[in-house]
Amino acid sequence: MRDFAQDHRWLSINTATIRKSSGADLPLPAIIEACVRKGIRAISPWRDQVAAAGLANVSRLVRDHGLALSGYCRGGMFPATDAAGLKAARDDNRRAVDEAAELNAACLVLVVGGLPGALQGKAAHKDIALARSQVRDGIAELLDHAKQARMPLAIEPLHPMYAADRACINTMEQALDVCEELDPRKSGENSERPQAALGVAVDVYHVWWDPKLQQQIARAGKERLLAFHVCDWMTPTTDLLNDRGMMGDGVIDIPRIRGWVEAQGFAGYSEVEIFSTGNWWKKPHEEVLDTCIARHKSAV
């Protein structure tokens, strides 16, 4: 397992972590400049932030500063109630792949979606099996475009509390079943294949509780472990979406999970992704970045 105690060269900042500074919106160019000042070598930006700043401008900033992208957030949200909705999701996901390729991201993260309408407060139906079927079909269709763009797709299983509205893929096992169906290993192919076209993003916030986690990380292997996200689970959790903790403040044994991931050969960035309306988004972004650096050394 890599020693993170001496420096933060393998720290990446998901730009949601400092989306707000002292409660005010912080534009993506300012986030990039702040990370560069702190010697942070990688980020993972969100599409709405990129759109606000302009894709060409963000691409230039990333290149000029020599930044890597540990991922790009996000594609997905595949389920819909009709053909027009499915087509709209397909077209938007193709644009997401193209944006990720322009930014030279390591992968496009997929938050796959749940029951149509649930995110807006009223689910159109209760058929989660149908939603999962539409997710499978949507990823299958997108995979061809992603392969042409040479952009790996990383399915991010979300905690079961999000099954209705954000993601009906909730465990690593489910995500890997989809990967193996749609992007199978070829007969006789060994496990040293460097990267799959379709893999997983392991976010400890969503999967730490899973009794099969170590087994499923081993099943994924180096080729399907495309991203590793860190934060912490607070007790009590006051908001299921926006009360993520800083590493070391909660109950997740992050180093143990990182050990499992790195045992498979993963050698990428540990991406800090924190949504925190009640705490970290209220603080100055420089303080948040300093804390991320310190906790990356001591708690990841």
N, C-alpha and C positions, 0 to 999 in steps of 0.2 A: 504494500500500500504506500502511495506517495506521501512524503512528509510535507504537509502544508504549513508547518509551524514557522518556517523561516521567511517566507515571502508569500505574495498573493498572485503569483503568475498564472495560476489556474482558476482564478476567480472571474466569473462573468456576472454582469448585472442585468437581470431582466428589467427593462426600463419601466415596468409598472412599479417597481420598488421605490423609485423616486419620481413617480408621475406627478406627485404633489410635493411641494416644499413649503413648510410652515403653513399648510392648508391651501396654498395657491397652486394652480396648474403650472407645471414646469415643462416648457417645450422640448421636443426631442433634441434639437441642436444644443441647447443648454445642458441637457443630460449627457450628451456625448462629450462636450467640453469638460464637464465636471469629472467624468470618469477618466478622461485623458490626464487631467491634472493630478489625479490620485494614482496614476500608474496602472489603472485597470485596463487589461488588454482585450477584453471581449464584452459584448453586450448581446442582448436579445430583444429587439424592438417589437412593438405592437403595430399592427397595420394602420390603425387610426392615427397614431402618432406620426408614422411615416407619411400618410396621406396629408396630414396637416402641414408638415414641413416640406413636402415635395419629394417624390422618390429620387429624382435626379440629384437633388441637393443632398439628401441623406447618403446616397451612394458615393457622392464626391467626398463628403465628410469622413465616411468610413475609410475610403481609400487613402485620403490625405493623412489620416491619423494612424494608418496601419492597423486598424481594429479588425478583430475576427468577430463573426456572429456565431454564437453557440447554438442559435436557432432563430426562427422567425415565428412570431405569434400573430395570428394563427389562422389556419384553415379549419374546415369541418362544417358543423351545423348542416348536415346533409338531409335530415328528414323534412318532409313537406306533405301537404294534404292533396296536392294535385300536380299535374305534369308541369305547369308553369313554375311552381315553387321548386320542384326538383331541378328544372333547367336553370333557374336563377342561382341555386346553390352550386350547380355544376360550373356555371360560368364564373361565379365569384371565386371558386376554388382554383380554377385555372389561372385567374389573375393573381391569386396568392402565390401560386407556384412560380409564375413569371417574376413577381416582385422579389421573392426569395432568391431566385437565380440571379437577378440583377444585383442584389446585395451580397451575393456569394455566401449565403447562410449555410451552416452545416446541415440543416434540415428545416422542413416546414412542419411545425407542430400542429397536430389535428385534435381539436376538441370537437367530438363527432356530432354532438347534438342529442336531444332527447325527444320527448313528445312534442309535435308541432304546436306552437302557441303557448306552451307551458312557461317559457322564459318571459313572455309578456303577461302572464298571470292567468291564462285560461287555456288549458290543454284542449286540442281539437278532438282527441280520442284517448283511450286508455290502453291501446294495443302496443305495448313496448316491444313485442316480437316483431311487429311491422316496422317500428322505428329502427330496430337493429338490422332488419333486412335491408332497409333503405340505406343505412350506414354502410353495410357491406357492399351494396351495389355502387354507392357513390364513390367509395374508395377504389373499387375495382376500375371504375371509369376514369378516375383521376390518375390512377397509377400509370396508365399509358402516357399521358401528357407529362407526368413527373419524370418518367424514365427518359423521354425525349429531351427534357430540360436538364437532366442529370441532377435532379433535386430529390434527395431522399425524403420520404414521408414518415413522420414519427407519431404514431397513435399515442395519445396521452390518456390512460385510464384515469377517470376521476372518481373520487370517493363516492360510495353509494348514495350519499345524501343529495348528490347532483343527478341521479339517474333520470328523474322526470324532466328536468329543464335544460341541463347542460351537456350531459354525456351518458348515454345508455351503455357504454363500455366502461366497466367499473373495476375490473381486476386485470392484472398482468396476464392471467390465464386467458381471459376473453380476448384481449388485444393480440396475444401471440397466436391464438387460434385463427384470427383473421389474417395475420401475417402469413402463417403457414399455408392457409388456403389460397391466398391471392399471389403470394410471392414465395413459392416453395423452394427449398434447396433442391438442386439437381442431384440426380442419382450419382453417388460416388464423390460428391463435392465435400471437401473437408471443412472444418469449422474455422479455418484461417481466412476465409473470404473477408476482405477488409471492411466492407460496408454493404448492407442490404438496401434494396430500393424501398423497402417497407420495414419499419421497425417500431420501437417504442421510445417514448420519453418517460423516464422514471422520476416522478415528482414525489418526494418523501411525504409531503402533506397528504397526498391521496392514497398512498399504498402502504404506509408504515404499519398499519394494523393487520395486514393480510397474513394469515398463518402459512400461506404458500409462497410468500415473497421470495425467500432465498432460493427455493426450488425453481421458481419461474424466472428469476434473474439468470440462473444457470442455464435454463432452457433457452433463454434469449441468446445468450452467448455474445461474444464481441460484436458480431456482425449486425445484430438487431438492437444493441444498446446505443441509441443515437443521441440521447440527451439525458442529463442528470440535474434535477432541480431540487433546491434545498430551501427550507424555512423551518418553522417549528409549529407544533400543535399545542395551543394554550389550554390550560384547565383553570377555570372554566373558559370555554369559547363563547364569546358574547355575540358573535355574528359569523354565520357559517361560511360566508364568502370573504368578508373584509376584516377578519381578526386573526390573520396569520401572525405567528410570532417570529422574532429574530432567533437565529440558530443559538441553541443553548438556553433559551428561556422556557422551553416547553418539555414535552415528554418523549420526543422522538430520539432514538439512539442513532443519530445521523452517521457517526463514524462507522458503526457496524454495517449499516446499509451500504455506505460507500465502499467498505471493504469487500462486500459481496459483489458489487458492480465492478470494482477494479480487479478482483480475482478472475473475472472473465476477460480481462484485457482492456477494459475501457480506460482511456487515458485522456479524455477531453476535459472540458471545463465543468466546474461545479457552479451552476447558475442560481443565484439568489433571486427568488421570486416571492415578494411579500406584498399582500394587499392589506392595508391597515388604516382604516379611516379613523379609528379611535386613538392611535398611538403614532406609528412611524410616519404616516403622511402629515401629521401635525408638526413634525420636527423639521429643522433646516436640513436640506438634502446633503450638505457637506457632513453634518453629524451622522446621518444615516449611512453614508458611504464609509466613513471612518469606522463605524460600528460593524458594518459588513466585512471590512478588511480584518478587523480584530477577531471577529467570530469565525471567519473563514480559517484563521490560523489556529483557533483554540477549540472550536466546537464542530467543525466539519471533518 
